Amino acid sequence: MTGSTVGEYRELGTSGLLVSPICLGTMTFGSPVGEAESIRLVHQAIDLGINFIDTANAYEGYDRVLGSAGGIAEEILGKAVKDRRDQVVLATKAGAPVGQGPQDRGLSRVHLLREIDKSLRRLQTDWIDLFILHWPDKHTPLDATLAALDHAVRQGKVSHIGVSNHSAAQICEFLWLADQNGWPPMVSSQIPFSLLKRDFQNELQFCQQHRIAVTPYQSLQGGLLTGKYRRGQTPPDDSRAAEKPGWISHPLEDPLFDKLEVMEGLAAELGVPPAQYALAWTLAQPAMTSLIVGAKRIEQIQDAVVAASLTLPPEHLERIDEVFPPPWHQIDPVRGM
Protein backbone atom coordinates (compact mmCIF):
# COMPACT_ATOMS: atom_id res chain seq x y z
CA MET A 1 0.00 0.00 0.00
CA THR A 2 1.48 3.35 -1.04
CA GLY A 3 1.82 6.34 1.27
CA SER A 4 1.41 9.95 0.14
CA THR A 5 5.11 10.59 -0.40
CA VAL A 6 6.92 8.19 1.89
CA GLY A 7 6.55 5.12 -0.31
CA GLU A 8 5.28 1.66 0.52
CA TYR A 9 3.78 1.07 3.95
CA ARG A 10 5.01 -2.15 5.55
CA GLU A 11 3.43 -4.68 7.89
CA LEU A 12 4.39 -4.25 11.52
CA GLY A 13 4.99 -7.92 12.25
CA THR A 14 1.77 -9.79 12.94
CA SER A 15 -0.04 -6.74 14.34
CA GLY A 16 -2.05 -6.01 11.20
CA LEU A 17 -0.80 -2.41 11.35
CA LEU A 18 0.80 -0.81 8.31
CA VAL A 19 3.61 1.64 9.01
CA SER A 20 5.78 3.95 6.93
CA PRO A 21 9.34 2.74 6.22
CA ILE A 22 10.59 5.81 8.08
CA CYS A 23 9.64 6.26 11.74
CA LEU A 24 10.04 9.64 13.41
CA GLY A 25 12.25 9.34 16.51
CA THR A 26 11.76 11.79 19.37
CA MET A 27 14.84 11.28 21.54
CA THR A 28 15.99 14.87 20.94
CA PHE A 29 12.63 16.47 21.77
CA GLY A 30 12.98 19.05 24.54
CA SER A 31 16.67 19.72 23.93
CA PRO A 32 18.07 20.53 21.40
CA VAL A 33 14.67 20.55 19.64
CA GLY A 34 12.33 22.82 21.59
CA GLU A 35 8.63 22.22 22.07
CA ALA A 36 7.35 24.43 19.25
CA GLU A 37 9.94 23.09 16.81
CA SER A 38 9.19 19.50 17.83
CA ILE A 39 5.45 19.91 17.29
CA ARG A 40 6.05 21.48 13.90
CA LEU A 41 8.40 18.62 12.98
CA VAL A 42 5.77 16.03 13.92
CA HIS A 43 3.13 17.74 11.81
CA GLN A 44 5.46 18.07 8.82
CA ALA A 45 6.44 14.41 9.10
CA ILE A 46 2.80 13.32 9.14
CA ASP A 47 2.16 15.48 6.08
CA LEU A 48 4.97 13.59 4.31
CA GLY A 49 3.14 10.33 4.91
CA ILE A 50 5.05 9.21 8.01
CA ASN A 51 2.52 7.50 10.25
CA PHE A 52 4.88 5.83 12.74
CA ILE A 53 6.32 7.78 15.70
CA ASP A 54 8.59 6.38 18.40
CA THR A 55 9.17 7.78 21.87
CA ALA A 56 9.87 6.54 25.44
CA ASN A 57 9.00 7.47 28.98
CA ALA A 58 12.69 8.25 29.62
CA TYR A 59 13.28 10.66 26.71
CA GLU A 60 14.08 14.28 27.48
CA GLY A 61 16.69 15.18 24.89
CA TYR A 62 20.23 16.12 25.76
CA ASP A 63 19.15 16.83 29.35
CA ARG A 64 18.81 13.10 29.96
CA VAL A 65 20.96 11.54 32.67
CA LEU A 66 20.62 8.03 34.07
CA GLY A 67 17.70 8.00 36.49
CA SER A 68 16.24 11.41 35.66
CA ALA A 69 12.46 11.58 35.45
CA GLY A 70 12.08 11.80 31.67
CA GLY A 71 8.60 12.35 30.25
CA ILE A 72 9.45 15.48 28.26
CA ALA A 73 9.33 13.92 24.80
CA GLU A 74 6.04 12.16 25.56
CA GLU A 75 4.47 15.40 26.78
CA ILE A 76 5.52 17.25 23.64
CA LEU A 77 4.38 14.42 21.39
CA GLY A 78 1.04 14.30 23.15
CA LYS A 79 0.45 17.96 22.33
CA ALA A 80 1.52 17.37 18.73
CA VAL A 81 -0.79 14.43 17.97
CA LYS A 82 -3.82 15.06 20.16
CA ASP A 83 -5.79 16.34 17.18
CA ARG A 84 -4.23 13.84 14.71
CA ARG A 85 -4.21 10.70 16.84
CA ASP A 86 -5.91 8.49 14.28
CA GLN A 87 -3.23 9.34 11.70
CA VAL A 88 -0.34 7.82 13.63
CA VAL A 89 0.88 4.53 15.03
CA LEU A 90 2.25 5.56 18.41
CA ALA A 91 5.07 3.60 20.05
CA THR A 92 6.52 4.22 23.48
CA LYS A 93 8.70 2.30 25.91
CA ALA A 94 9.38 1.67 29.58
CA GLY A 95 12.05 -0.13 31.56
CA ALA A 96 14.89 2.39 31.64
CA PRO A 97 15.48 4.17 34.98
CA VAL A 98 13.14 7.13 35.53
CA GLY A 99 13.99 7.75 39.16
CA GLN A 100 16.29 6.65 41.95
CA GLY A 101 13.96 4.19 43.68
CA PRO A 102 14.06 0.40 43.31
CA GLN A 103 10.67 0.35 41.52
CA ASP A 104 11.62 3.16 39.14
CA ARG A 105 13.12 0.84 36.54
CA GLY A 106 12.91 -2.62 35.07
CA LEU A 107 10.12 -4.82 33.73
CA SER A 108 8.19 -5.72 36.88
CA ARG A 109 4.41 -5.61 36.91
CA VAL A 110 4.39 -2.68 39.34
CA HIS A 111 6.73 -0.58 37.24
CA LEU A 112 5.24 -1.36 33.82
CA LEU A 113 1.58 -0.80 34.74
CA ARG A 114 2.45 2.43 36.54
CA GLU A 115 4.50 3.72 33.63
CA ILE A 116 1.86 2.80 31.06
CA ASP A 117 -0.64 4.99 32.91
CA LYS A 118 1.85 7.86 33.09
CA SER A 119 2.62 7.56 29.40
CA LEU A 120 -1.08 7.60 28.52
CA ARG A 121 -1.55 10.83 30.46
CA ARG A 122 1.49 12.51 28.92
CA LEU A 123 0.60 11.37 25.40
CA GLN A 124 -3.03 12.50 25.89
CA THR A 125 -4.36 9.27 24.46
CA ASP A 126 -6.51 6.35 25.58
CA TRP A 127 -4.29 3.67 24.05
CA ILE A 128 -0.71 2.94 22.99
CA ASP A 129 -0.45 1.21 19.61
CA LEU A 130 2.92 -0.39 20.34
CA PHE A 131 4.31 -0.67 23.86
CA ILE A 132 7.98 -1.65 23.93
CA LEU A 133 10.16 -3.15 26.66
CA HIS A 134 13.10 -0.74 26.55
CA TRP A 135 15.84 -2.98 27.98
CA PRO A 136 16.10 -6.55 29.28
CA ASP A 137 15.66 -6.97 33.03
CA LYS A 138 17.52 -9.94 34.49
CA HIS A 139 15.75 -9.54 37.84
CA THR A 140 12.20 -10.03 36.53
CA PRO A 141 11.06 -13.39 35.11
CA LEU A 142 9.84 -13.09 31.53
CA ASP A 143 6.48 -14.64 32.38
CA ALA A 144 5.86 -11.97 35.04
CA THR A 145 6.54 -9.27 32.48
CA LEU A 146 4.30 -10.86 29.85
CA ALA A 147 1.48 -11.39 32.32
CA ALA A 148 1.57 -7.68 33.17
CA LEU A 149 1.48 -6.73 29.50
CA ASP A 150 -1.41 -9.13 28.90
CA HIS A 151 -3.30 -7.26 31.63
CA ALA A 152 -2.64 -3.91 29.91
CA VAL A 153 -3.77 -5.31 26.56
CA ARG A 154 -6.97 -6.71 28.04
CA GLN A 155 -7.66 -3.29 29.61
CA GLY A 156 -7.38 -1.70 26.18
CA LYS A 157 -4.47 0.51 27.20
CA VAL A 158 -2.01 -1.26 24.88
CA SER A 159 -2.74 -2.74 21.45
CA HIS A 160 0.52 -4.56 20.66
CA ILE A 161 3.84 -5.22 22.36
CA GLY A 162 7.47 -5.29 21.28
CA VAL A 163 11.01 -5.33 22.61
CA SER A 164 14.08 -3.14 22.36
CA ASN A 165 17.71 -4.19 22.80
CA HIS A 166 16.72 -7.84 23.24
CA SER A 167 18.41 -10.79 21.55
CA ALA A 168 16.71 -13.30 19.25
CA ALA A 169 17.00 -15.88 22.05
CA GLN A 170 15.07 -13.62 24.42
CA ILE A 171 12.43 -12.92 21.77
CA CYS A 172 12.13 -16.67 21.17
CA GLU A 173 11.40 -17.28 24.84
CA PHE A 174 8.83 -14.47 24.87
CA LEU A 175 7.10 -16.02 21.85
CA TRP A 176 7.07 -19.46 23.48
CA LEU A 177 5.62 -18.13 26.74
CA ALA A 178 2.96 -16.17 24.86
CA ASP A 179 1.97 -19.26 22.89
CA GLN A 180 1.82 -21.45 26.01
CA ASN A 181 -0.29 -19.02 28.03
CA GLY A 182 -2.47 -17.31 25.45
CA TRP A 183 -0.71 -14.00 25.99
CA PRO A 184 -0.08 -11.40 23.24
CA PRO A 185 3.05 -12.14 21.17
CA MET A 186 5.92 -9.78 20.50
CA VAL A 187 5.49 -8.14 17.10
CA SER A 188 8.59 -5.95 16.85
CA SER A 189 12.25 -5.66 17.80
CA GLN A 190 14.04 -2.33 18.12
CA ILE A 191 17.82 -2.70 17.90
CA PRO A 192 20.84 -0.48 17.31
CA PHE A 193 21.85 -1.23 13.74
CA SER A 194 23.91 0.51 11.08
CA LEU A 195 26.83 0.01 8.73
CA LEU A 196 29.04 0.72 11.74
CA LYS A 197 27.08 -1.47 14.17
CA ARG A 198 26.06 -4.84 12.76
CA ASP A 199 26.09 -6.82 16.01
CA PHE A 200 22.52 -8.07 15.49
CA GLN A 201 23.03 -8.99 11.83
CA ASN A 202 22.89 -12.76 12.36
CA GLU A 203 19.62 -12.46 14.32
CA LEU A 204 17.69 -10.77 11.53
CA GLN A 205 16.85 -14.08 9.86
CA PHE A 206 15.10 -15.28 13.03
CA CYS A 207 12.98 -12.13 13.04
CA GLN A 208 12.16 -12.60 9.37
CA GLN A 209 11.12 -16.23 9.89
CA HIS A 210 8.86 -15.37 12.84
CA ARG A 211 7.42 -12.14 11.39
CA ILE A 212 9.06 -9.90 13.96
CA ALA A 213 9.24 -6.39 12.54
CA VAL A 214 12.70 -4.90 13.02
CA THR A 215 12.65 -1.14 13.66
CA PRO A 216 16.30 -0.15 14.11
CA TYR A 217 17.66 2.98 15.70
CA GLN A 218 21.07 4.60 15.20
CA SER A 219 20.94 3.82 11.47
CA LEU A 220 23.01 6.97 10.87
CA GLN A 221 25.15 6.21 13.93
CA GLY A 222 24.75 9.59 15.56
CA GLY A 223 25.48 11.41 12.30
CA LEU A 224 28.72 9.55 11.51
CA LEU A 225 27.19 8.19 8.29
CA THR A 226 25.87 11.53 7.01
CA GLY A 227 29.12 12.83 5.53
CA LYS A 228 29.30 15.79 7.89
CA TYR A 229 32.50 14.60 9.57
CA ARG A 230 35.71 14.98 7.57
CA ARG A 231 39.17 13.59 8.16
CA GLY A 232 41.37 16.08 10.02
CA GLN A 233 38.59 18.64 10.48
CA THR A 234 36.83 19.87 13.62
CA PRO A 235 33.24 18.58 13.87
CA PRO A 236 30.62 21.14 12.75
CA ASP A 237 29.07 23.23 15.51
CA ASP A 238 25.60 21.74 15.00
CA SER A 239 26.81 18.13 14.94
CA ARG A 240 26.23 15.49 17.59
CA ALA A 241 29.98 15.30 18.24
CA ALA A 242 30.01 19.00 19.12
CA GLU A 243 26.71 19.14 21.00
CA LYS A 244 26.69 15.80 22.83
CA PRO A 245 30.06 14.01 22.44
CA GLY A 246 28.98 11.10 24.65
CA TRP A 247 26.43 10.09 22.02
CA ILE A 248 29.16 9.45 19.42
CA SER A 249 30.06 5.76 19.44
CA HIS A 250 33.26 5.75 17.37
CA PRO A 251 36.42 7.85 17.74
CA LEU A 252 36.91 10.31 14.89
CA GLU A 253 40.16 8.73 13.77
CA ASP A 254 41.69 7.38 10.56
CA PRO A 255 40.29 3.79 10.75
CA LEU A 256 36.77 5.24 10.84
CA PHE A 257 37.38 7.67 7.99
CA ASP A 258 38.92 4.90 5.88
CA LYS A 259 35.53 3.18 5.95
CA LEU A 260 33.39 6.29 5.67
CA GLU A 261 35.23 7.50 2.58
CA VAL A 262 34.57 4.20 0.80
CA MET A 263 30.87 4.46 1.61
CA GLU A 264 30.78 8.07 0.45
CA GLY A 265 32.42 7.02 -2.82
CA LEU A 266 29.77 4.36 -3.39
CA ALA A 267 27.04 6.88 -2.65
CA ALA A 268 28.61 9.27 -5.16
CA GLU A 269 28.46 6.55 -7.83
CA LEU A 270 24.68 6.54 -7.42
CA GLY A 271 24.49 10.32 -7.12
CA VAL A 272 22.96 10.29 -3.63
CA PRO A 273 24.05 11.79 -0.29
CA PRO A 274 25.83 9.46 2.17
CA ALA A 275 22.94 9.61 4.66
CA GLN A 276 20.44 8.39 2.08
CA TYR A 277 22.82 5.64 1.01
CA ALA A 278 23.34 4.42 4.61
CA LEU A 279 19.59 4.39 5.29
CA ALA A 280 18.83 2.57 2.03
CA TRP A 281 21.39 -0.11 2.90
CA THR A 282 19.84 -0.60 6.35
CA LEU A 283 16.31 -0.81 4.99
CA ALA A 284 17.45 -3.51 2.54
CA GLN A 285 18.47 -5.90 5.33
CA PRO A 286 16.22 -8.86 6.29
CA ALA A 287 13.13 -8.14 8.39
CA MET A 288 13.69 -4.36 8.33
CA THR A 289 10.34 -2.63 8.56
CA SER A 290 10.79 1.01 9.58
CA LEU A 291 13.94 3.01 10.33
CA ILE A 292 13.74 5.23 13.42
CA VAL A 293 15.21 8.55 12.36
CA GLY A 294 15.67 11.43 14.77
CA ALA A 295 15.95 14.91 13.33
CA LYS A 296 16.37 18.56 14.20
CA ARG A 297 15.15 19.81 10.81
CA ILE A 298 12.46 18.64 8.41
CA GLU A 299 15.08 18.42 5.64
CA GLN A 300 16.62 15.46 7.46
CA ILE A 301 13.29 13.64 7.43
CA GLN A 302 12.77 14.50 3.78
CA ASP A 303 16.16 12.95 2.97
CA ALA A 304 15.16 9.81 4.87
CA VAL A 305 11.91 9.58 2.91
CA VAL A 306 13.88 9.66 -0.36
CA ALA A 307 16.19 6.93 0.97
CA ALA A 308 13.21 4.62 1.47
CA SER A 309 12.77 4.40 -2.30
CA LEU A 310 16.44 3.76 -3.18
CA THR A 311 17.71 0.35 -4.29
CA LEU A 312 21.41 -0.45 -4.00
CA PRO A 313 22.97 -2.65 -6.70
CA PRO A 314 24.21 -6.12 -5.67
CA GLU A 315 27.85 -5.22 -6.29
CA HIS A 316 27.52 -2.38 -3.79
CA LEU A 317 26.18 -4.74 -1.15
CA GLU A 318 29.17 -7.01 -1.69
CA ARG A 319 31.59 -4.10 -1.40
CA ILE A 320 29.90 -2.91 1.78
CA ASP A 321 30.37 -6.33 3.37
CA GLU A 322 34.08 -6.11 2.56
CA VAL A 323 34.52 -2.68 4.13
CA PHE A 324 31.94 -2.97 6.94
CA PRO A 325 32.18 -6.71 7.67
CA PRO A 326 29.22 -8.48 9.29
CA PRO A 327 29.82 -10.38 12.53
CA TRP A 328 31.14 -13.93 12.43
CA HIS A 329 28.64 -16.70 11.84
CA GLN A 330 29.05 -20.43 11.84
CA ILE A 331 29.53 -21.94 8.39
CA ASP A 332 26.99 -24.58 7.39
CA PRO A 333 29.10 -27.79 7.14
CA VAL A 334 26.59 -29.34 4.73
CA ARG A 335 25.91 -26.48 2.35
CA GLY A 336 29.05 -24.44 2.94
CA MET A 337 27.18 -21.19 3.51
C-alpha positions as CSV (number, residue, x, y, z in Angstrom):
1,M,0.0,0.0,0.0
2,T,1.5,3.4,-1.0
3,G,1.8,6.3,1.3
4,S,1.4,10.0,0.1
5,T,5.1,10.6,-0.4
6,V,6.9,8.2,1.9
7,G,6.6,5.1,-0.3
8,E,5.3,1.7,0.5
9,Y,3.8,1.1,4.0
10,R,5.0,-2.1,5.6
11,E,3.4,-4.7,7.9
12,L,4.4,-4.3,11.5
13,G,5.0,-7.9,12.2
14,T,1.8,-9.8,12.9
15,S,0.0,-6.7,14.3
16,G,-2.1,-6.0,11.2
17,L,-0.8,-2.4,11.3
18,L,0.8,-0.8,8.3
19,V,3.6,1.6,9.0
20,S,5.8,3.9,6.9
21,P,9.3,2.7,6.2
22,I,10.6,5.8,8.1
23,C,9.6,6.3,11.7
24,L,10.0,9.6,13.4
25,G,12.2,9.3,16.5
26,T,11.8,11.8,19.4
27,M,14.8,11.3,21.5
28,T,16.0,14.9,20.9
29,F,12.6,16.5,21.8
30,G,13.0,19.1,24.5
31,S,16.7,19.7,23.9
32,P,18.1,20.5,21.4
33,V,14.7,20.6,19.6
34,G,12.3,22.8,21.6
35,E,8.6,22.2,22.1
36,A,7.3,24.4,19.2
37,E,9.9,23.1,16.8
38,S,9.2,19.5,17.8
39,I,5.4,19.9,17.3
40,R,6.0,21.5,13.9
41,L,8.4,18.6,13.0
42,V,5.8,16.0,13.9
43,H,3.1,17.7,11.8
44,Q,5.5,18.1,8.8
45,A,6.4,14.4,9.1
46,I,2.8,13.3,9.1
47,D,2.2,15.5,6.1
48,L,5.0,13.6,4.3
49,G,3.1,10.3,4.9
50,I,5.1,9.2,8.0
51,N,2.5,7.5,10.2
52,F,4.9,5.8,12.7
53,I,6.3,7.8,15.7
54,D,8.6,6.4,18.4
55,T,9.2,7.8,21.9
56,A,9.9,6.5,25.4
57,N,9.0,7.5,29.0
58,A,12.7,8.3,29.6
59,Y,13.3,10.7,26.7
60,E,14.1,14.3,27.5
61,G,16.7,15.2,24.9
62,Y,20.2,16.1,25.8
63,D,19.1,16.8,29.4
64,R,18.8,13.1,30.0
65,V,21.0,11.5,32.7
66,L,20.6,8.0,34.1
67,G,17.7,8.0,36.5
68,S,16.2,11.4,35.7
69,A,12.5,11.6,35.5
70,G,12.1,11.8,31.7
71,G,8.6,12.3,30.2
72,I,9.4,15.5,28.3
73,A,9.3,13.9,24.8
74,E,6.0,12.2,25.6
75,E,4.5,15.4,26.8
76,I,5.5,17.3,23.6
77,L,4.4,14.4,21.4
78,G,1.0,14.3,23.1
79,K,0.4,18.0,22.3
80,A,1.5,17.4,18.7
81,V,-0.8,14.4,18.0
82,K,-3.8,15.1,20.2
83,D,-5.8,16.3,17.2
84,R,-4.2,13.8,14.7
85,R,-4.2,10.7,16.8
86,D,-5.9,8.5,14.3
87,Q,-3.2,9.3,11.7
88,V,-0.3,7.8,13.6
89,V,0.9,4.5,15.0
90,L,2.3,5.6,18.4
91,A,5.1,3.6,20.1
92,T,6.5,4.2,23.5
93,K,8.7,2.3,25.9
94,A,9.4,1.7,29.6
95,G,12.0,-0.1,31.6
96,A,14.9,2.4,31.6
97,P,15.5,4.2,35.0
98,V,13.1,7.1,35.5
99,G,14.0,7.8,39.2
100,Q,16.3,6.7,42.0
101,G,14.0,4.2,43.7
102,P,14.1,0.4,43.3
103,Q,10.7,0.3,41.5
104,D,11.6,3.2,39.1
105,R,13.1,0.8,36.5
106,G,12.9,-2.6,35.1
107,L,10.1,-4.8,33.7
108,S,8.2,-5.7,36.9
109,R,4.4,-5.6,36.9
110,V,4.4,-2.7,39.3
111,H,6.7,-0.6,37.2
112,L,5.2,-1.4,33.8
113,L,1.6,-0.8,34.7
114,R,2.5,2.4,36.5
115,E,4.5,3.7,33.6
116,I,1.9,2.8,31.1
117,D,-0.6,5.0,32.9
118,K,1.9,7.9,33.1
119,S,2.6,7.6,29.4
120,L,-1.1,7.6,28.5
121,R,-1.5,10.8,30.5
122,R,1.5,12.5,28.9
123,L,0.6,11.4,25.4
124,Q,-3.0,12.5,25.9
125,T,-4.4,9.3,24.5
126,D,-6.5,6.4,25.6
127,W,-4.3,3.7,24.1
128,I,-0.7,2.9,23.0
129,D,-0.5,1.2,19.6
130,L,2.9,-0.4,20.3
131,F,4.3,-0.7,23.9
132,I,8.0,-1.7,23.9
133,L,10.2,-3.1,26.7
134,H,13.1,-0.7,26.6
135,W,15.8,-3.0,28.0
136,P,16.1,-6.6,29.3
137,D,15.7,-7.0,33.0
138,K,17.5,-9.9,34.5
139,H,15.8,-9.5,37.8
140,T,12.2,-10.0,36.5
141,P,11.1,-13.4,35.1
142,L,9.8,-13.1,31.5
143,D,6.5,-14.6,32.4
144,A,5.9,-12.0,35.0
145,T,6.5,-9.3,32.5
146,L,4.3,-10.9,29.8
147,A,1.5,-11.4,32.3
148,A,1.6,-7.7,33.2
149,L,1.5,-6.7,29.5
150,D,-1.4,-9.1,28.9
151,H,-3.3,-7.3,31.6
152,A,-2.6,-3.9,29.9
153,V,-3.8,-5.3,26.6
154,R,-7.0,-6.7,28.0
155,Q,-7.7,-3.3,29.6
156,G,-7.4,-1.7,26.2
157,K,-4.5,0.5,27.2
158,V,-2.0,-1.3,24.9
159,S,-2.7,-2.7,21.4
160,H,0.5,-4.6,20.7
161,I,3.8,-5.2,22.4
162,G,7.5,-5.3,21.3
163,V,11.0,-5.3,22.6
164,S,14.1,-3.1,22.4
165,N,17.7,-4.2,22.8
166,H,16.7,-7.8,23.2
167,S,18.4,-10.8,21.6
168,A,16.7,-13.3,19.3
169,A,17.0,-15.9,22.0
170,Q,15.1,-13.6,24.4
171,I,12.4,-12.9,21.8
172,C,12.1,-16.7,21.2
173,E,11.4,-17.3,24.8
174,F,8.8,-14.5,24.9
175,L,7.1,-16.0,21.8
176,W,7.1,-19.5,23.5
177,L,5.6,-18.1,26.7
178,A,3.0,-16.2,24.9
179,D,2.0,-19.3,22.9
180,Q,1.8,-21.5,26.0
181,N,-0.3,-19.0,28.0
182,G,-2.5,-17.3,25.4
183,W,-0.7,-14.0,26.0
184,P,-0.1,-11.4,23.2
185,P,3.1,-12.1,21.2
186,M,5.9,-9.8,20.5
187,V,5.5,-8.1,17.1
188,S,8.6,-6.0,16.9
189,S,12.2,-5.7,17.8
190,Q,14.0,-2.3,18.1
191,I,17.8,-2.7,17.9
192,P,20.8,-0.5,17.3
193,F,21.9,-1.2,13.7
194,S,23.9,0.5,11.1
195,L,26.8,0.0,8.7
196,L,29.0,0.7,11.7
197,K,27.1,-1.5,14.2
198,R,26.1,-4.8,12.8
199,D,26.1,-6.8,16.0
200,F,22.5,-8.1,15.5
201,Q,23.0,-9.0,11.8
202,N,22.9,-12.8,12.4
203,E,19.6,-12.5,14.3
204,L,17.7,-10.8,11.5
205,Q,16.9,-14.1,9.9
206,F,15.1,-15.3,13.0
207,C,13.0,-12.1,13.0
208,Q,12.2,-12.6,9.4
209,Q,11.1,-16.2,9.9
210,H,8.9,-15.4,12.8
211,R,7.4,-12.1,11.4
212,I,9.1,-9.9,14.0
213,A,9.2,-6.4,12.5
214,V,12.7,-4.9,13.0
215,T,12.6,-1.1,13.7
216,P,16.3,-0.2,14.1
217,Y,17.7,3.0,15.7
218,Q,21.1,4.6,15.2
219,S,20.9,3.8,11.5
220,L,23.0,7.0,10.9
221,Q,25.2,6.2,13.9
222,G,24.7,9.6,15.6
223,G,25.5,11.4,12.3
224,L,28.7,9.6,11.5
225,L,27.2,8.2,8.3
226,T,25.9,11.5,7.0
227,G,29.1,12.8,5.5
228,K,29.3,15.8,7.9
229,Y,32.5,14.6,9.6
230,R,35.7,15.0,7.6
231,R,39.2,13.6,8.2
232,G,41.4,16.1,10.0
233,Q,38.6,18.6,10.5
234,T,36.8,19.9,13.6
235,P,33.2,18.6,13.9
236,P,30.6,21.1,12.7
237,D,29.1,23.2,15.5
238,D,25.6,21.7,15.0
239,S,26.8,18.1,14.9
240,R,26.2,15.5,17.6
241,A,30.0,15.3,18.2
242,A,30.0,19.0,19.1
243,E,26.7,19.1,21.0
244,K,26.7,15.8,22.8
245,P,30.1,14.0,22.4
246,G,29.0,11.1,24.7
247,W,26.4,10.1,22.0
248,I,29.2,9.5,19.4
249,S,30.1,5.8,19.4
250,H,33.3,5.7,17.4
251,P,36.4,7.8,17.7
252,L,36.9,10.3,14.9
253,E,40.2,8.7,13.8
254,D,41.7,7.4,10.6
255,P,40.3,3.8,10.8
256,L,36.8,5.2,10.8
257,F,37.4,7.7,8.0
258,D,38.9,4.9,5.9
259,K,35.5,3.2,5.9
260,L,33.4,6.3,5.7
261,E,35.2,7.5,2.6
262,V,34.6,4.2,0.8
263,M,30.9,4.5,1.6
264,E,30.8,8.1,0.5
265,G,32.4,7.0,-2.8
266,L,29.8,4.4,-3.4
267,A,27.0,6.9,-2.7
268,A,28.6,9.3,-5.2
269,E,28.5,6.5,-7.8
270,L,24.7,6.5,-7.4
271,G,24.5,10.3,-7.1
272,V,23.0,10.3,-3.6
273,P,24.0,11.8,-0.3
274,P,25.8,9.5,2.2
275,A,22.9,9.6,4.7
276,Q,20.4,8.4,2.1
277,Y,22.8,5.6,1.0
278,A,23.3,4.4,4.6
279,L,19.6,4.4,5.3
280,A,18.8,2.6,2.0
281,W,21.4,-0.1,2.9
282,T,19.8,-0.6,6.4
283,L,16.3,-0.8,5.0
284,A,17.5,-3.5,2.5
285,Q,18.5,-5.9,5.3
286,P,16.2,-8.9,6.3
287,A,13.1,-8.1,8.4
288,M,13.7,-4.4,8.3
289,T,10.3,-2.6,8.6
290,S,10.8,1.0,9.6
291,L,13.9,3.0,10.3
292,I,13.7,5.2,13.4
293,V,15.2,8.5,12.4
294,G,15.7,11.4,14.8
295,A,15.9,14.9,13.3
296,K,16.4,18.6,14.2
297,R,15.1,19.8,10.8
298,I,12.5,18.6,8.4
299,E,15.1,18.4,5.6
300,Q,16.6,15.5,7.5
301,I,13.3,13.6,7.4
302,Q,12.8,14.5,3.8
303,D,16.2,12.9,3.0
304,A,15.2,9.8,4.9
305,V,11.9,9.6,2.9
306,V,13.9,9.7,-0.4
307,A,16.2,6.9,1.0
308,A,13.2,4.6,1.5
309,S,12.8,4.4,-2.3
310,L,16.4,3.8,-3.2
311,T,17.7,0.4,-4.3
312,L,21.4,-0.5,-4.0
313,P,23.0,-2.7,-6.7
314,P,24.2,-6.1,-5.7
315,E,27.8,-5.2,-6.3
316,H,27.5,-2.4,-3.8
317,L,26.2,-4.7,-1.1
318,E,29.2,-7.0,-1.7
319,R,31.6,-4.1,-1.4
320,I,29.9,-2.9,1.8
321,D,30.4,-6.3,3.4
322,E,34.1,-6.1,2.6
323,V,34.5,-2.7,4.1
324,F,31.9,-3.0,6.9
325,P,32.2,-6.7,7.7
326,P,29.2,-8.5,9.3
327,P,29.8,-10.4,12.5
328,W,31.1,-13.9,12.4
329,H,28.6,-16.7,11.8
330,Q,29.1,-20.4,11.8
331,I,29.5,-21.9,8.4
332,D,27.0,-24.6,7.4
333,P,29.1,-27.8,7.1
334,V,26.6,-29.3,4.7
335,R,25.9,-26.5,2.3
336,G,29.0,-24.4,2.9
337,M,27.2,-21.2,3.5
